[in-house]
Amino acid sequence: MKMIIAIVHDNDADILTQAFTAASFRVTRVASTGGFLRSGVVTMLLGVDDDQVDAVIETVRKALPSKGDKKRATVFVVPVSHFEQV
């Protein structure tokens, strides 16, 4: 299992949330701030099986294509050693 952390600008968050839910991925959104000018960003958390990682990243690429040199998302893939719903 993997935890995918996607950090996007707040104006891209709705587009990406809709893309994730349309692809049947569950996503948790957390409002945050960051960057040089403390601009608004959204951190999205997804817990997926190992074989779904590429599909999640492809969903991000399709929903938020890069604009020249400007990237629209930062994505981290982190291994999960234990998962439990209580």
N, C-alpha and C positions, 0 to 999 in steps of 0.2 A: 504494500500500500504506500501511496505517496501523498504528501500535502503539497498542493500547488498554491503559491502565493503570487497573485498578480496585482501589481500596483499601476493604476491608471489615473489620468486626470479626471476630476469630478465630472467634466462635461462628456466624457466617454463612458462613464460608468453604466448609464442606462442601456446604451447600445450593447455593451459587453454582457451585462446581466441578461438581457433578452436573448442574446446569442447562446449563452450557456444554458438557459432554461429550455430554449427550443431544441438544443442538442441533448436534453435530458440529464444535464449535470446540475447537481445541487450546489448552490453558492451562498456564502455568507459575506455580506458587505460590511466593511468597517470604515467610517469616515476618519481621515487622518490628514496631517499636514506634512509637508516636506519640500525639499528642493531649495534652491538658492533664494527665491523670493517668498518662501513659505506658502506656496500656492496650494490650493485645495486638491487633495488626491483621495482616492478611494483604494483601500486594500481589500482584495477579494481572496477568500480562502475556499479551496475545494479539496475534499478528500476523495481520491480516486484509486482504483486498482492500477497496478503497474502497466497493464496493457492499454489503459485509457489516456496515459500521459500525452502521447503524440496527438491524439484527437483533441484534447483540451488546448494544446499549443496551436494546433491548426485552426481551431475555433477563434482563438485570439487573433491570429494572423488575418483571417478572413473578415472578422468584424472590425478590426482596427488596422488597416493596412498602413505601412510606413509612408510618410510624406517626404520623399527625398532622403535627406540625412536625419530628419527628425523622427525619432522613434516614439511610439505612442503607448508602450507598455513595458514594464520590467517584470519578468517572470522568474520565480525561483521554484525549483522542484526539490523537495526535502523528503528523505525517507522517514517513514513512520514505523516505529518499532512496536507500538501498541495502540490499539483503537478500541474504545468501549463506549457504548451509549448507555446512560444510566437513567 
